[in-house]
Amino acid sequence: MTMVRKQVYVTAEQDASIKRLARQCGVTEAEVIRRGIQLVERESEPEESARQAWLDELAYMKRRAAENPAVPGGKRAWTRDELYDERPKYLSRRL
């Protein structure tokens, strides 16, 4: 692995934290910074995969909407209360 030298500026508090973490972990200050970079990278990965999952779901919903156009006149044949009335029957079948 090739290492590249970087010069960074940190606050006095951050410098103290880096030194403390390096002592606690038994590693160099540079290793603490490298681990911090890896941590930030890992934390951002789920965010991107969640975004992609949402985009996939949105595409699916759009396909379904195109395949099943809305009820003519925009009126549905059921009410929310009817759905709730059916719910206990549905749940009891699953148990």
N, C-alpha and C positions, 0 to 999 in steps of 0.2 A: 504494500500500500504506500503510495507516494503522499507525503505530507507537504502542505503548502503553508508557508508562514503568513500569518495575519496579525495585524496590529489593531487592537480594539480599545475603545475608551469605555470605561465603566465608572459608575459612581463609587464613592468611598464605601458606601454600604454594600454595594455589589461586590467590591473587591474583598471586603471582610467576609462576605458570604462564601465567595469562591475559596478563599484561604481556609475557612472553617470546614467547608465540605471536603476539600482536598485532604485535610488532616483526618477527618472522620472516616473517609473512605479509603485512605491510604493510597491515594493516586495523586498525580500532578494536577496543578491548576488547569493546565491545558486539557487534561482528560475530563475534568468537571465541565468545562465549556463544551467539549465535544459531546458529552452525554446530554447536556442541555439541548444542543442542536438536534440530537437524535430524538429526544423526548418531544420537542416541538413538531418534528416531522411526523412522528407516530400519532400525535394528537390531531393533526390535520387530516390524516388519512380517513378516519371514519366520517368526517364531515363531507369529504368529497364522495365517498361511497354512498352516504345517505342522500346526497344531492342527486347522484346518478339513479338511485333507487326511486326517488320521487319522480324524476324525469321519465323513467321506464313506466311507472304507474300512471302518470299523466297520459303518456302515449297509449297505454292500454285503455284508459277511460275514453279517450277520444275515438279509438277504434270501435269500442263497444257502442258509443253514442252514434257513430256513423252506421253501424250494422243494425241498430235497433232505434229507429227514429222515434221521436216523442209521440205520445198518444195524440191522435187528431184532436184539435181544439184545446190541447193542453190540460185536459181533465183526466185524472186517473180514476180507475174503477174501484179504488179502495180508500179507506181513511186510516189515519194513524191509529185511532182507537181500535179499529178492526185488527190491525197488526198486533197491538198489545193484547187483545183478547185471544189471539192465536198463540201467543208466546208461551203461556203455561202448558198448553197441549204439546207444543214442540219440545219444551224442556223436559217434560215428563217422559217423552219417548226416548230421550237421550240417556236418561238415568238408568 
